[in-house]
Amino acid sequence: MTRFSKSEVNFASKSRKQVLKGDYIKGNITMKNKSTNTEIPSNVKEESCEALKDETWKIKSKLHKKRMYKCCVPLCLSYGPEENFIPFPSFDSQQRLDWINKIPRRNWVICHNTVICRNHFTQNGIYTACEDPIVPKCAPTVFPDAPLFSNLEYKYRKIDPGMLQTSPSYTLPETFGDLERLPNFEDFIFNFFMLKSNYKEKLNNEIDADRWHAHESANYVLFYQLDIFNYAPSISVSILINENMKVVVSLDGIVMDPLDYTRHIPVNGTITHWNQLRNMMWDFGRESKKKEEAQELLAEKVADNVDIEKI
């Protein structure tokens, strides 16, 4: 690598007007120095400027590396500079939607950095068509290694399938036989009829201590807590179990995501043990000083034939 002194760099960077004035020195040669009235040869000046330009270009090229892109098609390994890819149409929304529908990928969002490699287009003038908006529209159609599943399954393909299975400790016996021989027989809730028949006995402590209430229907059992909102009774927390033993938890009228209470029941949302229901009551139950007052207001509503589901 060629090294230049400070005086050489300063000399090459000055304008032609300043150089002709003879105010700067390159080595021992003066550009039209007032005392000696000598001039530097033009070929030396040009070589110095060209060498300095080359060094400057090398430094800039190192600082500004080309950005690398990756194809948005699943399982496509294309990776390289921008010229190997085609960006999504930015002005034609209909053409952009056509591209999105044809690419084997679902539930995704494109941005200005989303690109697709040229390998997914046919060779009959596709490059010109994609770069020139005047030429008839084109779309990617070549997907030799496209997955047969959605991108959601592709994203979570490494998750252990056992995570989505019910734990053996919460699985009902396949054959009922002599159930009393099961080690935790008394904790099982085998069906909806058993839930309706035994919840008052099994949850007696929780209902008394935490002020939980229960409402039965032909298709579900609702456990709830009361509070006062706008001088009227309202359900602050509710745990609904339907006839299929599926659980729905609501907080202040907002239904929770089933994945938020998988610490109590399996991911399939089915309750099978009394202990699961007790833990949910302890976890989601709230302490309110107005529970007794809310109960009195609720009794008045019930006396007026107001349906509990509308509270």
WOCORVEN-V372741 format. One record per residue. N is the residue number from 1. RES is the residue in three letters. PHI is phi in whole degrees, 0 to 359 (999 if undefined). NEAR is the number of other ideal C-beta (glycine too) atoms within 8 Angstrom. D_CENTER is the distance of its C-alpha to the mean C-alpha in Angstrom with 2 decimals. Layout:
BEGIN
n: (N | N)
res: (RES | RES)
phi: (PHI | PHI)
near: (NEAR | NEAR)
d_center: (D_CENTER | D_CENTER)
END
This chain:
BEGIN
n: (1 | 2 | 3 | 4 | 5 | 6 | 7 | 8 | 9 | 10 | 11 | 12 | 13 | 14 | 15 | 16 | 17 | 18 | 19 | 20 | 21 | 22 | 23 | 24 | 25 | 26 | 27 | 28 | 29 | 30 | 31 | 32 | 33 | 34 | 35 | 36 | 37 | 38 | 39 | 40 | 41 | 42 | 43 | 44 | 45 | 46 | 47 | 48 | 49 | 50 | 51 | 52 | 53 | 54 | 55 | 56 | 57 | 58 | 59 | 60 | 61 | 62 | 63 | 64 | 65 | 66 | 67 | 68 | 69 | 70 | 71 | 72 | 73 | 74 | 75 | 76 | 77 | 78 | 79 | 80 | 81 | 82 | 83 | 84 | 85 | 86 | 87 | 88 | 89 | 90 | 91 | 92 | 93 | 94 | 95 | 96 | 97 | 98 | 99 | 100 | 101 | 102 | 103 | 104 | 105 | 106 | 107 | 108 | 109 | 110 | 111 | 112 | 113 | 114 | 115 | 116 | 117 | 118 | 119 | 120 | 121 | 122 | 123 | 124 | 125 | 126 | 127 | 128 | 129 | 130 | 131 | 132 | 133 | 134 | 135 | 136 | 137 | 138 | 139 | 140 | 141 | 142 | 143 | 144 | 145 | 146 | 147 | 148 | 149 | 150 | 151 | 152 | 153 | 154 | 155 | 156 | 157 | 158 | 159 | 160 | 161 | 162 | 163 | 164 | 165 | 166 | 167 | 168 | 169 | 170 | 171 | 172 | 173 | 174 | 175 | 176 | 177 | 178 | 179 | 180 | 181 | 182 | 183 | 184 | 185 | 186 | 187 | 188 | 189 | 190 | 191 | 192 | 193 | 194 | 195 | 196 | 197 | 198 | 199 | 200 | 201 | 202 | 203 | 204 | 205 | 206 | 207 | 208 | 209 | 210 | 211 | 212 | 213 | 214 | 215 | 216 | 217 | 218 | 219 | 220 | 221 | 222 | 223 | 224 | 225 | 226 | 227 | 228 | 229 | 230 | 231 | 232 | 233 | 234 | 235 | 236 | 237 | 238 | 239 | 240 | 241 | 242 | 243 | 244 | 245 | 246 | 247 | 248 | 249 | 250 | 251 | 252 | 253 | 254 | 255 | 256 | 257 | 258 | 259 | 260 | 261 | 262 | 263 | 264 | 265 | 266 | 267 | 268 | 269 | 270 | 271 | 272 | 273 | 274 | 275 | 276 | 277 | 278 | 279 | 280 | 281 | 282 | 283 | 284 | 285 | 286 | 287 | 288 | 289 | 290 | 291 | 292 | 293 | 294 | 295 | 296 | 297 | 298 | 299 | 300 | 301 | 302 | 303 | 304 | 305 | 306 | 307 | 308 | 309 | 310 | 311)
res: (MET | THR | ARG | PHE | SER | LYS | SER | GLU | VAL | ASN | PHE | ALA | SER | LYS | SER | ARG | LYS | GLN | VAL | LEU | LYS | GLY | ASP | TYR | ILE | LYS | GLY | ASN | ILE | THR | MET | LYS | ASN | LYS | SER | THR | ASN | THR | GLU | ILE | PRO | SER | ASN | VAL | LYS | GLU | GLU | SER | CYS | GLU | ALA | LEU | LYS | ASP | GLU | THR | TRP | LYS | ILE | LYS | SER | LYS | LEU | HIS | LYS | LYS | ARG | MET | TYR | LYS | CYS | CYS | VAL | PRO | LEU | CYS | LEU | SER | TYR | GLY | PRO | GLU | GLU | ASN | PHE | ILE | PRO | PHE | PRO | SER | PHE | ASP | SER | GLN | GLN | ARG | LEU | ASP | TRP | ILE | ASN | LYS | ILE | PRO | ARG | ARG | ASN | TRP | VAL | ILE | CYS | HIS | ASN | THR | VAL | ILE | CYS | ARG | ASN | HIS | PHE | THR | GLN | ASN | GLY | ILE | TYR | THR | ALA | CYS | GLU | ASP | PRO | ILE | VAL | PRO | LYS | CYS | ALA | PRO | THR | VAL | PHE | PRO | ASP | ALA | PRO | LEU | PHE | SER | ASN | LEU | GLU | TYR | LYS | TYR | ARG | LYS | ILE | ASP | PRO | GLY | MET | LEU | GLN | THR | SER | PRO | SER | TYR | THR | LEU | PRO | GLU | THR | PHE | GLY | ASP | LEU | GLU | ARG | LEU | PRO | ASN | PHE | GLU | ASP | PHE | ILE | PHE | ASN | PHE | PHE | MET | LEU | LYS | SER | ASN | TYR | LYS | GLU | LYS | LEU | ASN | ASN | GLU | ILE | ASP | ALA | ASP | ARG | TRP | HIS | ALA | HIS | GLU | SER | ALA | ASN | TYR | VAL | LEU | PHE | TYR | GLN | LEU | ASP | ILE | PHE | ASN | TYR | ALA | PRO | SER | ILE | SER | VAL | SER | ILE | LEU | ILE | ASN | GLU | ASN | MET | LYS | VAL | VAL | VAL | SER | LEU | ASP | GLY | ILE | VAL | MET | ASP | PRO | LEU | ASP | TYR | THR | ARG | HIS | ILE | PRO | VAL | ASN | GLY | THR | ILE | THR | HIS | TRP | ASN | GLN | LEU | ARG | ASN | MET | MET | TRP | ASP | PHE | GLY | ARG | GLU | SER | LYS | LYS | LYS | GLU | GLU | ALA | GLN | GLU | LEU | LEU | ALA | GLU | LYS | VAL | ALA | ASP | ASN | VAL | ASP | ILE | GLU | LYS | ILE)
phi: (999 | 283 | 252 | 243 | 285 | 299 | 292 | 292 | 295 | 297 | 297 | 288 | 270 | 280 | 286 | 298 | 296 | 290 | 295 | 294 | 289 | 76 | 266 | 235 | 243 | 246 | 64 | 259 | 256 | 259 | 281 | 51 | 294 | 295 | 282 | 259 | 58 | 255 | 237 | 282 | 300 | 294 | 293 | 293 | 296 | 292 | 296 | 295 | 294 | 294 | 296 | 293 | 296 | 297 | 294 | 296 | 295 | 296 | 294 | 294 | 295 | 287 | 286 | 249 | 281 | 291 | 283 | 259 | 237 | 232 | 293 | 277 | 284 | 302 | 70 | 275 | 262 | 296 | 209 | 175 | 288 | 296 | 293 | 271 | 231 | 237 | 286 | 291 | 302 | 263 | 252 | 266 | 294 | 292 | 292 | 296 | 295 | 296 | 297 | 298 | 290 | 274 | 285 | 287 | 209 | 235 | 56 | 225 | 235 | 264 | 220 | 290 | 263 | 282 | 225 | 228 | 285 | 288 | 293 | 266 | 244 | 287 | 268 | 275 | 72 | 287 | 296 | 294 | 295 | 282 | 271 | 252 | 292 | 281 | 293 | 309 | 295 | 221 | 207 | 290 | 225 | 259 | 224 | 292 | 252 | 292 | 288 | 270 | 237 | 287 | 292 | 294 | 291 | 293 | 292 | 255 | 291 | 268 | 286 | 295 | 300 | 297 | 295 | 266 | 255 | 288 | 297 | 302 | 290 | 248 | 266 | 289 | 296 | 291 | 243 | 289 | 49 | 268 | 292 | 293 | 277 | 294 | 297 | 242 | 303 | 292 | 268 | 284 | 245 | 282 | 200 | 292 | 297 | 294 | 297 | 293 | 281 | 241 | 294 | 295 | 280 | 289 | 251 | 299 | 294 | 293 | 292 | 287 | 285 | 259 | 59 | 279 | 238 | 230 | 226 | 261 | 219 | 293 | 247 | 199 | 235 | 246 | 255 | 211 | 239 | 253 | 211 | 249 | 223 | 56 | 61 | 220 | 292 | 218 | 274 | 275 | 222 | 216 | 235 | 255 | 239 | 273 | 293 | 266 | 66 | 272 | 252 | 229 | 252 | 232 | 241 | 55 | 83 | 258 | 286 | 282 | 292 | 304 | 288 | 280 | 235 | 287 | 288 | 251 | 229 | 296 | 292 | 283 | 76 | 261 | 263 | 230 | 226 | 295 | 297 | 297 | 293 | 298 | 297 | 293 | 294 | 291 | 284 | 267 | 295 | 236 | 268 | 222 | 286 | 258 | 296 | 294 | 296 | 295 | 296 | 294 | 294 | 294 | 299 | 293 | 295 | 295 | 297 | 270 | 62 | 268 | 290 | 297 | 291 | 268 | 276)
near: (3 | 5 | 4 | 11 | 6 | 6 | 10 | 12 | 10 | 9 | 14 | 10 | 6 | 8 | 5 | 5 | 6 | 9 | 12 | 8 | 8 | 11 | 5 | 11 | 10 | 12 | 6 | 3 | 9 | 10 | 15 | 10 | 10 | 5 | 5 | 5 | 6 | 8 | 6 | 10 | 6 | 6 | 6 | 10 | 12 | 8 | 8 | 13 | 9 | 8 | 10 | 13 | 8 | 8 | 11 | 8 | 8 | 8 | 8 | 8 | 7 | 7 | 6 | 5 | 5 | 5 | 6 | 7 | 12 | 7 | 14 | 11 | 14 | 9 | 8 | 11 | 5 | 10 | 7 | 7 | 8 | 8 | 4 | 9 | 13 | 9 | 8 | 9 | 9 | 6 | 5 | 8 | 7 | 6 | 10 | 12 | 8 | 10 | 13 | 8 | 6 | 8 | 12 | 7 | 9 | 6 | 5 | 7 | 3 | 8 | 5 | 5 | 5 | 9 | 13 | 13 | 12 | 9 | 8 | 13 | 13 | 6 | 5 | 4 | 7 | 11 | 8 | 8 | 11 | 9 | 6 | 7 | 5 | 3 | 8 | 4 | 7 | 8 | 8 | 11 | 8 | 8 | 10 | 4 | 6 | 9 | 9 | 3 | 5 | 8 | 11 | 8 | 8 | 11 | 6 | 7 | 6 | 3 | 6 | 4 | 6 | 5 | 7 | 5 | 7 | 8 | 7 | 5 | 4 | 10 | 8 | 6 | 8 | 3 | 4 | 5 | 6 | 4 | 10 | 5 | 6 | 8 | 3 | 7 | 9 | 5 | 7 | 12 | 11 | 7 | 7 | 11 | 6 | 9 | 12 | 9 | 6 | 8 | 11 | 8 | 6 | 7 | 15 | 8 | 6 | 11 | 12 | 6 | 6 | 10 | 10 | 12 | 10 | 12 | 8 | 6 | 7 | 2 | 5 | 8 | 13 | 13 | 13 | 12 | 15 | 15 | 13 | 11 | 5 | 3 | 3 | 7 | 11 | 11 | 11 | 10 | 13 | 10 | 14 | 12 | 14 | 10 | 6 | 6 | 13 | 9 | 14 | 8 | 14 | 12 | 9 | 6 | 6 | 6 | 5 | 9 | 4 | 9 | 6 | 7 | 13 | 9 | 3 | 8 | 11 | 10 | 8 | 5 | 8 | 11 | 11 | 10 | 11 | 11 | 7 | 12 | 15 | 10 | 9 | 14 | 14 | 8 | 8 | 10 | 10 | 8 | 4 | 10 | 4 | 8 | 11 | 7 | 8 | 14 | 12 | 8 | 11 | 12 | 8 | 8 | 10 | 9 | 6 | 6 | 5 | 8 | 6 | 9 | 4 | 5 | 10)
d_center: (48.61 | 51.15 | 51.45 | 52.90 | 54.63 | 53.67 | 56.67 | 55.70 | 52.20 | 53.63 | 56.25 | 53.85 | 51.53 | 54.27 | 55.15 | 58.20 | 60.05 | 59.71 | 60.74 | 63.86 | 64.90 | 65.45 | 63.70 | 61.59 | 62.71 | 61.36 | 63.01 | 66.76 | 66.80 | 66.79 | 65.54 | 68.81 | 69.63 | 72.19 | 74.43 | 74.59 | 73.58 | 71.88 | 68.85 | 66.07 | 66.14 | 63.58 | 62.38 | 61.40 | 59.44 | 57.55 | 56.74 | 55.36 | 53.13 | 51.81 | 51.11 | 49.25 | 47.13 | 46.25 | 45.20 | 43.11 | 41.32 | 40.58 | 39.09 | 36.89 | 35.70 | 34.61 | 32.78 | 31.00 | 29.52 | 28.04 | 24.31 | 23.04 | 20.66 | 19.03 | 19.27 | 16.29 | 18.06 | 16.94 | 19.56 | 21.21 | 22.28 | 23.52 | 23.11 | 25.44 | 26.55 | 25.89 | 29.10 | 27.90 | 25.12 | 25.09 | 22.68 | 21.51 | 24.11 | 23.59 | 26.42 | 26.85 | 24.09 | 25.77 | 25.86 | 22.21 | 21.41 | 23.86 | 22.11 | 18.72 | 20.63 | 22.58 | 19.96 | 19.07 | 15.32 | 13.59 | 10.67 | 9.83 | 10.62 | 13.43 | 14.67 | 18.02 | 17.20 | 16.38 | 19.59 | 21.29 | 24.29 | 27.77 | 28.20 | 26.52 | 29.23 | 32.82 | 35.62 | 37.67 | 37.16 | 33.40 | 33.03 | 35.31 | 33.81 | 30.29 | 31.61 | 34.19 | 33.07 | 36.68 | 36.80 | 35.69 | 32.00 | 30.41 | 27.26 | 25.94 | 27.58 | 27.98 | 25.44 | 27.59 | 24.96 | 22.38 | 20.85 | 22.18 | 18.99 | 15.73 | 12.78 | 11.08 | 14.22 | 14.30 | 11.00 | 12.36 | 15.94 | 16.87 | 16.42 | 19.90 | 21.07 | 23.10 | 20.16 | 20.25 | 24.03 | 26.23 | 27.89 | 31.62 | 32.65 | 31.14 | 32.36 | 35.37 | 38.41 | 38.87 | 42.59 | 43.84 | 47.32 | 48.62 | 45.61 | 47.58 | 47.59 | 43.83 | 43.23 | 40.85 | 42.36 | 42.63 | 38.91 | 37.95 | 37.11 | 38.11 | 37.68 | 37.40 | 41.18 | 41.26 | 38.63 | 40.73 | 43.93 | 43.07 | 40.39 | 43.12 | 44.71 | 41.66 | 39.81 | 42.96 | 42.18 | 38.64 | 39.80 | 42.72 | 41.09 | 37.79 | 39.23 | 37.13 | 38.51 | 38.36 | 38.72 | 39.64 | 39.28 | 40.11 | 36.47 | 34.81 | 35.53 | 33.93 | 33.98 | 33.43 | 34.29 | 35.90 | 35.75 | 37.35 | 35.57 | 37.76 | 40.87 | 39.78 | 38.47 | 34.78 | 32.66 | 30.36 | 29.02 | 29.44 | 28.97 | 29.80 | 30.82 | 31.71 | 34.32 | 31.92 | 31.14 | 27.53 | 26.35 | 24.77 | 24.36 | 24.50 | 24.66 | 26.60 | 26.11 | 22.30 | 21.28 | 19.00 | 16.18 | 18.20 | 15.88 | 16.87 | 20.44 | 20.33 | 22.34 | 25.20 | 24.95 | 23.50 | 20.29 | 22.64 | 23.44 | 27.16 | 29.45 | 32.45 | 33.97 | 35.52 | 34.09 | 30.53 | 31.60 | 33.43 | 30.51 | 28.32 | 31.19 | 31.56 | 27.87 | 27.20 | 30.79 | 31.60 | 34.84 | 36.44 | 39.99 | 40.26 | 39.80 | 43.53 | 43.95 | 41.09 | 42.81 | 46.03 | 44.42 | 42.79 | 46.23 | 47.59 | 44.91 | 45.65 | 49.33 | 48.62 | 46.96 | 43.41 | 40.80 | 38.49 | 35.50 | 35.97 | 35.82)
END
